[in-house]
């Protein structure tokens, strides 16, 4: 119900029923439907009265019927054929039946269909057009939004304009399990960031990299004998005029020469292109600035790296954006007023 109410673009319809085909007892309205009805903002077009306690389920009392031999579109064939003829007539330059032949209720329904069709066609034209979707970014952004901004500003604009939940990736469960194992290894409480749940780096992860293999590779890596100064560090830091929030996987302070190593664990594969490498490096740039701000040290004392566990590869981008570079990336899209 929460997803339906928060993701509807223009209109949300709620309905219920007293009788179902799965049993003889009446069902009754859902608690959510009752709340919507009593909210004072919903427009209730119909509300069926409760059946009598001894009423019989009409769905079970009726006998199923079917046409034989079957027609191409079932019992609605004639209606479908008539509608198709009207469409063909319009495409050929004809006209629709006069409004005078429709009842007021039918005219209202036709007007609603016309509005819905117009909105859908306008959205399709916008998506197919060459122009960019104009949106205003919120004043608070996640680090994953920064990466999306660097990777594909148009896609981020569509997500900001109409947020939609992402389908869960099967490989994400493995990444989450690996983070949980690391936190248990370091004796920390499990805290999962949204980057660990859904990440482009997991989409093409090798099938053979199960949790046991990831643990084995990590124990043989350069990071196995180092102990972190901190793990799962939440932060909010100001970059330009935006508040950026995120969570750093691990910070090490035992490297030769001093300073800090900010590390993000990756269970997928390294970027396949230079453009993707530059996009994901925005994540490390934000982490480096955040740790410098949290500890009060110079940014030059903070190094940053991705460790791709399945490939036992540590990647340290040499061209990480500084604060001015990140601010310029963000400010290419205006803030919400």
C-alpha positions in Angstrom: 0.0 0.0 0.0 2.9 2.4 0.8 4.5 1.7 -2.6 1.2 2.2 -4.4 0.4 5.4 -2.6 3.9 6.9 -3.1 4.6 5.8 -6.7 1.3 6.8 -8.3 2.1 9.5 -10.9 -1.3 11.2 -11.3 -4.2 9.1 -9.8 -4.5 6.3 -7.3 -7.6 4.0 -7.5 -8.5 1.7 -4.6 -11.1 -1.0 -4.7 -12.2 -4.1 -2.8 -14.8 -6.8 -2.9 -17.0 -8.7 -0.6 -16.9 -12.1 -2.3 -14.1 -14.1 -3.8 -13.9 -17.4 -5.7 -11.7 -19.1 -3.1 -14.3 -19.6 -0.3 -17.9 -19.2 0.8 -17.4 -16.5 3.4 -17.5 -12.8 2.8 -14.2 -11.0 2.8 -14.9 -7.5 3.8 -12.9 -4.3 3.0 -9.2 -4.1 3.8 -8.0 -1.9 6.7 -6.2 0.2 4.1 -9.4 0.7 2.1 -11.2 1.8 5.3 -8.4 4.3 6.0 -8.6 5.7 2.5 -12.4 6.0 2.8 -12.2 7.9 6.1 -9.3 10.1 5.1 -11.5 13.0 3.9 -9.4 13.4 0.7 -10.5 10.4 -1.2 -13.4 10.5 -3.7 -15.6 7.5 -3.1 -17.5 6.7 -6.2 -19.2 3.6 -4.9 -19.3 1.6 -1.6 -21.2 -1.6 -1.7 -23.2 -2.4 1.5 -22.2 -5.4 3.6 -24.0 -8.6 2.6 -26.4 -10.2 5.1 -24.7 -12.7 7.5 -26.4 -15.7 5.9 -26.0 -14.4 2.3 -24.7 -16.9 -0.3 -21.6 -16.3 -2.3 -23.0 -15.3 -5.7 -19.8 -16.4 -7.5 -20.2 -19.9 -6.2 -23.9 -20.0 -7.0 -23.5 -19.2 -10.7 -22.5 -21.7 -13.3 -19.5 -21.0 -15.5 -20.4 -20.7 -19.2 -18.4 -20.5 -22.3 -19.0 -20.2 -26.1 -18.3 -23.2 -28.2 -16.7 -23.2 -30.7 -14.6 -20.4 -29.3 -14.6 -17.0 -31.1 -11.3 -15.2 -31.8 -11.9 -12.8 -28.8 -14.3 -14.8 -26.7 -17.7 -13.3 -25.7 -16.4 -9.8 -26.3 -15.6 -10.4 -29.9 -18.3 -8.1 -31.3 -17.3 -5.3 -29.0 -13.6 -5.7 -29.9 -14.5 -5.8 -33.6 -16.6 -2.6 -33.3 -13.9 -0.8 -31.5 -11.3 -1.8 -34.1 -13.5 -0.5 -36.8 -13.8 2.8 -35.1 -10.0 3.1 -34.8 -9.6 2.2 -38.5 -12.1 4.8 -39.4 -10.3 7.5 -37.4 -7.0 6.5 -39.0 -8.6 6.8 -42.4 -9.7 10.4 -41.6 -13.2 9.6 -40.4 -15.0 10.9 -37.3 -16.1 9.4 -34.1 -19.9 9.0 -33.2 -21.5 12.3 -32.3 -21.3 13.2 -28.6 -25.1 13.5 -28.7 -25.4 9.7 -29.0 -23.6 9.2 -25.7 -25.0 9.5 -22.3 -23.4 12.0 -19.9 -21.7 9.2 -18.0 -20.3 7.8 -21.3 -19.1 11.3 -22.3 -17.3 11.7 -19.0 -15.7 8.2 -19.4 -14.6 9.1 -23.0 -13.1 12.4 -21.8 -11.1 10.5 -19.1 -9.8 8.0 -21.6 -8.8 10.9 -23.9 -6.9 12.6 -21.0 -5.2 9.4 -20.0 -4.2 8.6 -23.6 -2.9 12.2 -24.1 -0.7 11.9 -21.0 0.7 8.6 -22.0 1.5 9.8 -25.5 3.1 13.0 -24.1 5.3 10.9 -21.8 6.3 8.6 -24.7 7.2 11.6 -26.8 9.3 13.1 -24.0 11.2 9.8 -23.5 11.8 9.4 -27.3 12.7 13.1 -27.8 16.2 14.4 -28.0 15.8 17.0 -25.2 16.9 16.2 -21.7 14.4 15.8 -18.9 14.5 19.0 -16.8 14.3 18.3 -13.1 15.6 19.9 -9.8 17.8 17.9 -7.6 16.9 17.7 -3.9 19.1 19.5 -1.4 20.2 16.2 0.1 21.8 13.5 -2.1 23.1 10.0 -1.4 26.6 9.0 -2.7 24.9 6.5 -5.0 23.0 9.4 -6.6 26.3 11.2 -7.3 27.6 8.0 -9.1 24.3 8.0 -11.1 24.8 11.6 -11.9 28.3 11.0 -13.2 27.2 7.8 -15.1 23.9 8.9 -16.7 22.4 12.3 -15.7 19.3 11.6 -17.8 18.5 8.4 -15.9 19.0 10.1 -12.6 16.7 12.9 -13.8 14.0 10.3 -14.6 14.4 8.7 -11.1 14.2 12.1 -9.4 11.1 13.1 -11.5 9.3 9.8 -10.8 11.0 7.6 -8.2 10.5 3.9 -8.7 11.7 0.9 -6.6 14.5 -1.1 -8.2 14.1 -4.8 -8.7 16.4 -6.8 -6.4 19.5 -8.3 -8.1 20.3 -11.8 -7.1 24.0 -11.0 -6.9 23.3 -8.3 -4.3 22.5 -11.0 -1.7 26.0 -12.3 -2.0 27.5 -8.8 -1.6 25.3 -8.2 1.5 26.4 -11.6 2.9 30.1 -10.7 2.3 29.7 -7.4 4.1 28.0 -9.1 7.0 30.9 -11.6 7.3 33.5 -8.8 7.3 31.6 -6.9 10.0 31.5 -10.1 12.1 35.2 -10.6 11.4 35.9 -7.1 12.7 33.4 -7.5 15.6 31.0 -4.8 14.4 27.3 -4.6 14.2 25.7 -5.2 10.8 24.9 -2.0 9.0 23.9 -2.1 5.3 24.0 0.9 3.0 21.8 1.2 0.0 24.9 0.9 -2.2 25.4 -2.7 -0.8 21.8 -3.7 -1.7 21.7 -2.4 -5.3 24.8 -1.7 -7.2 25.7 -1.7 -10.9 28.9 -3.4 -10.0 27.0 -6.5 -9.1 25.0 -6.9 -12.3 27.6 -8.9 -14.1 29.3 -10.6 -11.2 31.0 -14.0 -11.9 28.8 -16.9 -11.1 31.6 -18.8 -9.3 32.2 -16.2 -6.7 30.2 -17.6 -3.8 30.6 -16.4 -0.2 33.2 -19.1 0.6 35.4 -18.2 -2.3 35.1 -14.5 -1.5 36.2 -15.2 2.1 39.1 -17.3 1.0 40.3 -14.6 -1.5 40.0 -11.9 1.1 42.0 -13.9 3.7 44.9 -14.1 1.1 44.6 -10.4 0.1 46.8 -7.4 1.2 43.9 -6.3 3.5 43.7 -9.5 5.5 46.5 -8.6 8.0 45.4 -5.0 8.4 43.0 -3.9 11.1 40.6 -1.1 10.3 40.4 2.1 12.3 36.7 2.2 11.7 34.1 0.3 9.7 30.6 1.2 8.3 31.1 4.9 9.0 28.0 6.9 8.4 28.4 10.5 7.3 26.8 13.7 6.0 29.0 16.3 4.5 28.4 19.5 2.6 29.7 19.6 -1.0 28.9 22.9 -2.7 25.3 23.7 -1.6 24.2 20.0 -1.2 24.3 17.7 1.8 25.8 14.4 0.8 25.1 11.3 2.9 26.7 7.9 2.7 28.5 5.1 4.6 32.2 4.2 4.3 32.9 0.5 4.4 36.3 0.7 6.1 39.1 3.1 7.1 42.7 1.9 7.8 45.3 4.0 9.5 48.3 1.6 9.6 49.8 2.2 6.2 53.5 3.0 5.9 54.0 6.7 5.7 50.9 7.6 7.7 47.6 8.9 6.6 44.4 7.0 6.0 43.2 4.4 3.5 39.4 4.7 2.8 38.3 1.4 1.2 35.1 0.2 -0.4 34.6 -3.5 -0.8 33.2 -4.7 -4.1 32.0 -8.2 -4.8 31.4 -7.6 -8.5 33.9 -7.1 -11.3 36.0 -3.9 -12.1 34.6 -1.4 -14.6 34.8 -2.5 -18.2 35.2 1.0 -19.6 37.0 4.2 -18.8 33.6 6.1 -18.6 32.3 3.6 -16.0 35.6 3.8 -14.1 35.3 7.6 -13.9 31.7 7.3 -12.8 32.3 4.9 -9.9 35.3 6.8 -8.7 33.0 9.6 -7.7 32.0 7.4 -4.8 35.6 7.3 -3.5 36.0 11.0 -4.1 33.0 11.7 -1.8 34.3 9.2 0.8 37.7 10.8 0.9 36.3 14.3 1.4 33.9 13.0 4.1 36.6 11.3 6.1 38.9 14.3 5.9 36.0 16.4 7.2 35.1 14.0 10.0 38.7 13.8 11.3 39.8 17.3 10.5 42.8 16.2 8.4 43.9 17.4 5.0 42.4 15.7 2.0 45.9 14.9 0.8 46.3 12.6 3.9 43.4 10.4 2.8 43.9 7.8 0.1 40.9 5.9 -1.4 40.6 2.5 -3.0 38.1 -0.1 -4.3 39.0 -3.7 -3.4 37.3 -6.1 -5.9 37.3 -9.3 -3.8 36.3 -11.8 -6.5 39.3 -10.7 -8.6 41.7 -9.9 -5.7 42.3 -6.5 -7.2 42.8 -3.2 -5.4 42.1 -0.2 -7.6 43.3 3.3 -6.5 42.1 5.9 -8.9 44.7 8.6 -9.3 42.4 11.3 -10.7 39.7 11.5 -7.9 37.7 14.7 -8.0 38.4 17.3 -5.4 35.7 19.2 -3.6 35.5 21.8 -6.4 35.1 19.0 -9.0 32.3 17.3 -7.1 30.6 20.6 -6.6 30.8 21.3 -10.3 29.3 17.9 -11.0 26.4 18.5 -8.7 25.7 22.1 -9.7 25.1 21.2 -13.4 21.5 20.5 -12.2 19.8 23.1 -10.1 18.6 22.5 -6.6 15.0 22.4 -5.6 13.6 25.8 -4.5 
